[in-house]
């Protein structure tokens, strides 16, 4: 659920989809009918997989080879040189990623890997990531870093220790460095003199650090701390006692409030049963690369592939160049749980898409024996020996004896009262709950079911081949490829097909707030990026509303749901699946929800908007150039003021808006290129043009005001910047509401500007407002909330004097 829209990486690559659609179209009509009318997933899978021919597998193999994830031992030198180029340009983040790519392709205990680690440590040092820098210095040494270069790296190590306040270790490091220089005076004179100067500088720095007073303790408030869920909810794992699980003939399973709930209250905290990182961009096929190796920086380079922690100091898989982790522990856990099977299938999984990858990982995490047991247990209860029954008969029939209230006699038989619950009636974040999520088989098109079934079948054949190889080689490294492969692969294949079909309606987009801003400006822009696709069985219990009463945030793979407003006892807990009333009109929302989730939304927001006149929302509305009243109509818009006779064609207004957007983009480019004065002049002209035909709350006017705020902040005109943010706030509030997360992000910008402008009372007020909203939506662990608290702590310290940009 809440997967706003299927991305191009969720489904197989276009070439494979097109190939299978052509294959489907070429099938005899009788075969198409047989697959289209198949009543069970088992029949769909068996009929489809019987059509998978060797030439199909060969075509898929060729596609997969284009996305090779094998290590290339010629790549480290290329990536190190590219990283050095970025380092010279002071693009330290890009440099660190390129050095990491070099590490991923390197053999252990070689000069290649040691140099990549050493160079990455230099980039991390310049980014202020001193702990990570120290770890890379250790790794460089472990892998045989050249002796001639060690003094330079020892200086960097000492600088890290000084900056971290570990002065005793820093003094020991200097002593070791001096001993090394004395024992091996092989350096040329100029290098020796440079090192000596660095050593003397570090000694002075240590003395200065020792005389500094203790840092002022951060006076952080305890308000809204992320309290634990308290006493465990005996009915739903990971949920607070404020909610309970109910069923309804139309709503299905859903959560309701057991008491009055206040905004910000923690309702659900659940770790994903499974998640798969989205690369950000598909690795380019080798034939499309200008160079042999890909230098783009994507999410796959910046986040741990297991826990989704952001990191520039990635730990690579020892067997492939794709998987990267935040630590050795995460790498080992991933290997033990699933990556030992996935590693050799990397190119194939990238070709088949994220949904297929998630389906495989779910079965791997459950272990084959559990998949077999759960599938057969549920189907036995449904009164059939088939692996999966028609949806009208399957899980609902399996559990309907107890889901209607359930008699005490039937409870004694151990039948759970609600699908997904165990025999004690508890709904947990486990494979039983995952399997109970509906695949809506009959609502997917026959072509889509065919593509999914053939893709799963191809994957199963590769798994079987890997199993045979592992048994032949008797390799302990490959033995994890074969969990339970002696059993019937059809059971596993059908389970994976079910999961693939489930994901369209039940997958959750795991997101993160990405903060950006120019190097000169203190203003941080925030945007949401999609990191991974995950399955959260408890979160999946929430039904949709286009105006939800909850807010979801993520810390790594953990989803946290909080009340976004007051929720009365007995009221349903609602979540937005993506189409939100503040982001799109009712017609577009209805279309998206119907096509992806197979239901017609009847939430309060849709009902109210349908009853209103079909007028554009104020943030998209055009206004009369004469009287400033809103224009209304379809192809020709007329002034809503009856005393005004002006009218204009929609096409003409849309053309004006497109021209204006182009002008604003030019101003933003000027700002990025360090020309804030020119950007301001351009944006002022844009604002004058916008005010002649756009409503005062139009999104474009908000974007212009935001750009003016950025430009003035770059020049240090804090109060002018704040005035423009205040105007932008009005636009954001009109569209998203006064308590929205978008308002929280905008207030965060205002707090940054006022803080640096020494407007202490105003800054404290903005900090309080921003924190109150962001705590509800993001929680106290969010980066913005932590920074707000640091700003407040500084402002309340009488010795505080701002010295420059915060970010």
N, C-alpha and C positions, 0 to 999 in steps of 0.2 A: 504494500500500500504506500501511497504518497510518492510513488515514482512519477515525477511530474510529466514526463513523457519518455518513451523508449528512445534511448540515444542510438546512434548508428553502431555503437560498439556493443550494445546489448544483444543484438541479433547477428547472425553470420555475416561475413563480408559480402558486399554486393555481388561479386563474381560467383560465389557459391549459391547465393539465393537465386540469381538469374539462371544459373545452370540447372538448379532443381526445378524452377518454374517451367523451364523448357522441357525438362524430363516429364514433369506432370502433364503438360499440355500434349506431349507425344504419346501418353499412355492410352490404351484402348478405353473407350467410354465405360465398358463394363468394369474395368479395374478401378477407374476413378469412382464409380458408384459404390463399389465394394468398400473402398477406403472411406468415402464420404459418409456412408451409412453405418459404418462399424459402430457397435454400441459400447464397446469397451476400449480402454487404452491398450489393453493387451492385444486386441485384434488390430487396432491401428498400428501398433508397433510391429507386430509380426508381419502383417501384410506389406507395410512400407519397407521394412528391412529386407524382406525377400526380394525386393526390387533393386537393392544396392548391388551394382555390378563392379567387377574389377576395374573397368575403365572409369567408373565414377570415383573409386578410391584413388586411382592414379591421378585424376584431375585435382582431387582434394589435396593429395600429397604435394603436387606441384604448387598449388596455392600456398600451402603451409610452409613450403621451403622458402617462399618469398619473405616470410616473417621469421626467419631463423633466429633462435635465441642461443645458439651454441657459442662457445667462447672462440674468439679469433685472436690468436697470440701475436698477430701483426698489428692489432689495433691499439695497444697501450701507448706506443710511441706517437701515433697520430693524435690520440686524445690528450696526451701530455702536452704536445706542441700547441694544440688548439687551446688548452687550458692556460698555457703560458701567455698566449696572445690576449686572452680575456683578462688575465691577471695584470698585464701591462696596461690595459685599458681601464684598470680599477673596477672591472666587473667581477667582483669576487664571488658572488653567488654562482654565476654561470661558470666561472673557473672551477669552483669546488665540484660542481656537477660533472664537468668534463673530466676532471681528475678521477671522480668516482667511476665514470664509465671506463676509464683506463684500468682501474682496480678490478672491475667486473670481468675484464677480458684477460687478466694477467695470471700467469702461473704463480703459485706460492714460492717464497724463498728465491725470488729473482730480483735483479736490479730494477726491472720494469715496475714491479708492484711496490718496491720500497720507495722509488722516486715519486710514484703517483701519490703514495701516502704522505711523503714529506712535503710535496708541493701542495697537497690539499690542506695540510696543517698550516701552511703559510696563508692560504686563502681564509681558513677558519679564524686564524689569528686576527686578520684585518677586519673580519666580521664581528669580532669581540666574543667568539665562541671558544673561550680559553680551555675549558674542560675537554671539549671535543678535540681541540688542537693538541693537547697533551696526549690524548689516547692515540692520535695518529702518529705522533712522534715515537711513541712506544712501538706501534706496529711497524713503522719504517725501520726501526732498529732490529726488530724481530725477523724481518724478511731480508736482512743483509744490506742495509743502507751503506753506501760506500764510505770507507773510513775517512777519505779526504774531505768529505763534506760534513762530517759530524759536528765540528766546532760551530758552524753556522746554525745547525739545528739545536745545539745545546744553548746557544744564545736565545733562540726563540722559546725554548722550554723555560729558561729562567725568567724571561719577560712575562710568560703566562703565569708562573708561580707568583711573581711580584704583583701582577694585576689581580690575582685571586686572593692576595693577602697571606699567602703561605710563605712567609718570609724566611723561616728556618730552612725549609726545603730549597728556597731560592739561593740562600747563602751556600748551602751544600753543593748546589748545581754550579755556582761560580767557582767554588773550590775545585770541583771535578774538571771544569773547563780549563782552569789555569794549570792544573796538573797535566792535563792532556796536551796543552800547548807547550809545556816545558819538556815533556817526555818525547814529543814528536814534532820538533821544530821544522817541519817540512814545507810549511806554507811560504809563498812568496812574500816579500817584505810588505807590500802594500796591503795584502789580505791580513797579515799578522797585525799590522798597525790598526786596521779597521776593527779587528776583533778586540784588541786591547782597549780601544776607545769605547767600544760597546760594553765591555766588562766594567770599565770605570764608571760609565753612565749608569749601569745597573746597580753598582754599589751605592752611588749617590741616591738613586731612586729608592733603594731599600732603607737607607737612613731617613729619607724624607717620610716614608710610609710609617716608620717606627715612631716618628714624632707627632704624627697626626692624631687628633682625638678620636675616640670611638664614634662611628657614624650615628646620626640621629635615628632612633628607632622609629620604624614606620608605625604611625598611629592609625592603624586600619580599624574601621568599624566592624562590629560583629553582626550588623543588621543584615538580614536575609541570608545568613550563612547557609550553605547547602546541607541542611540537616539530613540525617539518615531517614530512611523510610519509617523508622520506628519499629513497632511490633510487626512481625511478618504477617502479611495477608495470607491466611490459610487457604484461600480459594485461588489466588493468582500470584505466581512467583514474580518478584520484582515490582509489585504494585503496593501502594499505600492502603491503609485501612479505609481511606476516604472513597474507594471505588469498589464496586462489586460486578460480577459477571452475570449477565442475563441473556435470555434468548427470546426471540420474537418471530412469528411466522414471516413477516416482511423484512424486518431489520436483520434477522439472523442473530449471531452472537454480538454482543455489544457491552460497553461499560456504562454504568450509571453511578452518580454520586450518592454515597450513603449518608452524607451530611452536607451542610453548607460549606463551600470551599472558597477560600480567599485567593485573590490574584497572587501568583508566584508560588503557590503551594505545590510541592513535589508530588506527582501522582504515579508516575512509572519511571523506573530506571532499569534498563535492560541491555545486556550485552548481546550483540548479534549472535544468533546461532551459527551463522556463517556470513562471511563477507568476502568480496573479491574486489581488489583495487582496479579502478578504471585507469588505463594508461594515460588518459588525458588526450592524447592523439595516438592513433595506431602507428606502430613502427612502420616506416615507409618500406615498401618492397625494395629490394636491393637495386632493381633495374630503374627505380625512380630517383635514386640518390645521385646528387651531383658528385659527392664523394662516396667511397665504399661504405663509410660509417656515418651514422646519424648523429648530428650534434645538437638536435633540438632538446630543450629542457621541458619535460612533461611531469605530470603528477607522479608517474611511475618512478621518476628520479628523485622525488622530493619527500615521499612518504613511505613509511614502513609497509611492506606488503602483507604483514600479518596484523599489527595493531593500529596501523594508519597514523602513527606518530610522525610529525614533521621532523625531518632530519636532513642535514647536508652531509653528515658523516656516515653514509650508508655502509652496511656490512653485506657483501655480495654472497649469493649462493655459490658453493664451491664447484657446482657442476654446470650451471648455465649462466648466461650474462644478463638475464632479464630480472629475476627475482632479487630484491634488495631489502634489507631489514635495518632496524634502528640499533640492534644489538646482536651479539652472538646468541643470547638466550632466545630472542624471537626467531632467529634463523633456525635454531635447533628444534624449537617447538613446531614451527611450520613444517620442517622436514619430517618430524615424527608423525604429525597428524595427517598431512596431505601432500606436501611438496615432493616427497620421495616418489610419489606416483605421478604427479603433474610435471615434474622437471623435464623429462624426456618428451613430453607432449606440448611443450610451450608454444611452438609455432602453430600446432593444430588447434589449441585452445584459443589463441588469438584469432584464428581464422573462423572458428565456430561461434565466437562471441561470448560476452560476459554471462548471459543467461545459461548457456551450456556449461560454462565453467562453474557457475554457482551450483548447478544441478549435480555436477560431478562431485564438487567439494562437500555438498550436503551428504551424499551417500558415503563419502570417505570418512567424514567426521562421525557419522552414525555407526560406522563399521558395517560391513556387508551382512553379518549375521543379524544385526538389528534391523536393517532394511528388510531382509527376508522375513524376520519374525513379525515386524509391524504390519507389513503388507498382507501376509497370510492371516494374521490375527484379525485384522479389520475385515478382510473379505470373508473369513469364516463366520464372523458375527453377522455379516450381511447375508449369510445363507448361500454363498456361492464359492466355488473353488477357483473362479477366475481371479486373475491378479488384480484387476480393477474393474468395478462394475460401472454401468452407465450412471452418469451423475445423478439422475433422478432416483436411483436406487442405492447408491454407494454409501457414503458415510452417514448421510441423513438416515437411511434405513438401518444402518448398522447400530445407530445410537438412539433411534426415535423411541424405542421402548422406554427409555429413561429420561429423554430430553423433555418430555411433556409433564414433568413433575416427578415421575418415577415412583414406583411403589416400593415399599420396604422389602418385599419379597424379591423384586428384581435387583435391588441394590445388593442383596446378599449374594446374588449370582456374580457380582463383580463388574457389572456393566456400568461404565461411567455415565453420568447424567447429561453431559454436554460434550459434543465432539472435541477431541483434543485433550480432555481431562483424563486423569488416571483413575484407577478403581476407587480411590478415596475422594474423587470429585475435584482434585486440584489441577488447575491448568498451569503447566510449566513451560519454560523455554527449552523444549527438548524435541527430539525427532518425532515423537508421537503427535505433538501439537503442530509441527511443521507439516507432517503428512496429512493432517486433517484440513489444512487450508484448501479451499476449493479451486480446482483447475479450470472450471467453466469450459469443459471440453467441447460441448456442443455449440458454444458461442464463438469459438475460433473458426476461421475459415478452413475448408478442407486443405487448401494450399499451404496454410500456415502449419497445420497439424502434420502435413506430409514433410515439410522442410525440417520441422523439429524432430520427427521420428527418424528420418534418414540421417540427420546430423548425429543424433544420439547413437544410432546403430553404427555409424562409422567410428564414433568414439569408442564404443564397446569393442569393436573388432581390434582397434589399436591397443586397448587395454589387455585384451586376450593375447595379442602378439607379444606385448611386453611381459605378460605372465609366463608365456612359453620361454621367452628369452631368459628371464630370470631363473626359471627352473633348469634350463639347459646350462647356463653359466654358473649356477649355484652361487650367485654373487650376493653377499650380505648387504651390499649397497642397493641392490635391486629388489630384495625380498619384500620390501614394503609395497611394491607395485601390485602385489597379488593378495590383497585381503579377501579371503574367502572365494577366490576365483574358481575353486573346484566346484562351487555351487553353480546353479543355473544362471547364466548371465542375463537371460531374458527377464528375470525378476528385477535385476538391477537396472536393466535398460528401461523397463516399464516405469520403475520408480523415478528414474531421471527424466523420462518424458513427462511424467506427471508434474515434476518440479519445474520443468521448462515452461509448461503451460500455466502453472500457478503464478509464475513470476510476473507476468504482465499485470496482474491485479494485486499481487501481494508483496512484490519487491519494494524495498525502501531505499530511496536515494540517500546515501550518507554524505552529508555536506560539511563544509568548513567555511568559516569566514576568512576571506583573503584580504589582507590590508595592503593598500598601495598608496603611493604618494611620491611626489617628486623629491629629489634629494634636498632641494632648497626650501621646500614648504613644510610647515609643521602639520598641515592638514592631512589626515589619514582617510583615504577613501576605502569603503568596505564593500565587498561584493561576495556573494555566496557562490562557491564552486562545488561541483559534485565530485567527490573523491572515489566513492565505491558504491557497489550495489550489495545490499544485505537483506537478510531475512530475520525479522524480529517477531516471533509468534505472538507475544503479548501486545506489542504496538499494533499488530495486524487486527486486533479485536476492535479498534476504534473505527467507527463509521465516519464518512466524509460530511463536511459542511463547507460551503464556499465562504462562510464567515465563522470560522471555528472558535471554540472557547478555550483552546489549549495552544501551546507553543512547544515545538520540539527543537532540541539542540543536540549536538553531538560532541563528545570528547573521545576521539579515536573511534573505536567500534561501539561505544556505549551511547545509547539514545536516552535522553532525559526529557520527559514530558511534564510540563508545568501548566497550571491554570493560568490563562491569559486574562481572565476576567472573573468576576464572581460567578460561581456555579451553585445553583440552589439544590438542596437535597432532592433526589429523585430525577434530576435532569441528566440527560445523556451527555457523556464525555465525547467531544467531537474533534476531529483532526482534519486538516486540509490535505487532499491528495495532490495538490499542485494548482489546479484552476481556482484562484482566489478572486473574490469580488473586486479587490483593489487593483488587480492586474489585468483583468479582461472582462468583457461584457458577458451578459447572461447567455447569449446565443453561442458564443465561442466556448464558454465553459460547458454548456450542455453537450455540445458536439464532442469535445475532448473526453468528457466523462463517459459518454455513451460508447465511443469508439474504443477506448482503452479499458474501461472498467465495466462495461456492459450494463449500466443502469442509467435511468433518467433521474437527475437530481431534483429533489423537491424540498430543498432546504429553505429556511426562512429568507435568506438573501435572494435566492432565485425567484421565490414566490413574490417578494416585494418588488423586485426589479421588473418582473413580467407585468405587474399591475401598473407600474409607472409608464408615462408616455415614452415612446421610443426616442429619447433625446440622448445625445452623446454626453458622457460624464464631463464635469467641468475641467478635468485635467486633460481632456482631448478636444474641448469645444473651441469653435471659432467665434469671434465676436464682430459686431458691426463696427466698421471703421469710423462711422459718424457719431453714433450715440453710445457705443461700447456695450450695448445689450447683446445677449447671446443670440447666435444665429441658429435656425432650426430648419429641418427639411431633409430631403434626400439628394437628388441630383442638383437641384437649385435650392440654395438656402436663403431664407428670408429672415429679417430682423424680428425678434420676439416682441419688440416694442411696437404695439399696433399703430402708434403715431409716426413710426419711421417706415418708409417705403423701400429701403435699400434691399437689394438681393444680389447674389453672386453665385456662380457655379461652383460646385464642390471641387471639380477638377482644377479650377484656377487656384483655389485655396490650398489644395494639396500640393500643387506645383510650387507655390510660395513657401510652404512649410519645408519641402525638400531642399529648396535653395537655401533657406535659413539654416537647416541642419548642416549643410555643406560649409556654410560660413562659420558656424560654431566649431566644427571639426578643425577648420583652419586655425581658429584661435587656440584650440587645445594643443595643436601641434606647435604653435609659437611658444606656448607656455612650457611644453616639454623640452623645447630647444633652448630654454633659458632666456626668453625674450618676453618677460612679464608685462613691460610697459606697452609693447605692441599688442599683446594679447588683450590687455584692458581696453585699448581703443577699439579693437575689433569687436569685443564682446559688448561694449556700449552701443556700437552701431547695430549689432544684432538685437540687443534689447529694445532699441527704439523701433526697429522693424517688427519685432514680435508683438509689441504692445499695440500695433496698428490693426492686427487681425486675429490675435489669439486671446483667449480668456485669461484673466489675471492669475488663475490657478493652473494654467497649462503646464504640463511637464517640461516643455521646452524652456519656458521662462525660469523654472526652477533650476534647470541645467545651466542656464546662462548665469544666474546668480551664484551658483556653486562655483562656476569657473572664475567669476570675478573675485569671489572669496579666496580661491586658491592663488590667484595672481597677486592680490594685495598682501596675503600672508607671505608670499615669496619675497616681497619687498619690505616686509616688516611693518606694514600698515595694519596692525592688529585690529584696531577698532573699526576701520573701514571693512576689513574682512568679516568681522563679527556682524556688522550691519547687513552685509549681503547674505550671510548664513541665516540671519533672522528672516529675511524674505524667502529664502529657499525653504525654511521650515514651514512657512504658511502653505506652500505648494505641496510639500510632503504630507502635511497633516490633512489637507483636503482629500488627498488620494488614499492615504493609508490609515488615517485615524490618529487621534492624539496619544494613544498608548501602544502604537505599533512598534515593531523592532526597527522599522525604517526611521521613525522619529527618534528612537534611541541612538541610532548611528549618527543622525544629523546633529543631535544635541552633544554627542561626543566630540564632533568637529568643533562645535561652538565652545565647548569647555577647553579644548586645546588652544584655540585662538585667544580666548579671554585670559587663560592662564599665562600665556606668554606675553600678553599685553598688560599684565600687572593690574587687571581689573578684578581685584580680589573678591569683593562681595558678589559681583556678577558671575565670576568663574565658579565660586562655591555653589551658587544657585543652579547654574547649568550642570555642574557635576552631580548635584543631588538629583535633579530631574532625570539626567541620562542614566545614572546608576539605578534609580528606582525602576525604570523601564527595562534596562538591559538585564537586570537581575531576574526579572520575570521570564524573559525570553531566552537568555543565554546562561544564566547561573553565575555564581561568584567565581567560578574557575576560568571564566572567559578572559581573554587578553585585554579587552576594552575595560571591563570592570576592574581588573587589577590596576590598569594604568590610571583610571579615574581615582581610585583610592590613593595611589601614590601622589597624584596631583593634589588631592585634598590634604594629605599629610604634609606636603611641602608648604602649601598655602597657610596651614595652621601653625607652621614653625616660624616664629618671629624673625629668624635670621635668613629666611628665604629671599633670594634674588634670582629671577630667571636669567640664564646666561645664553640662551639660544634655543634652536629648535629641539623639540622632544623626539621627533621621528624624522 
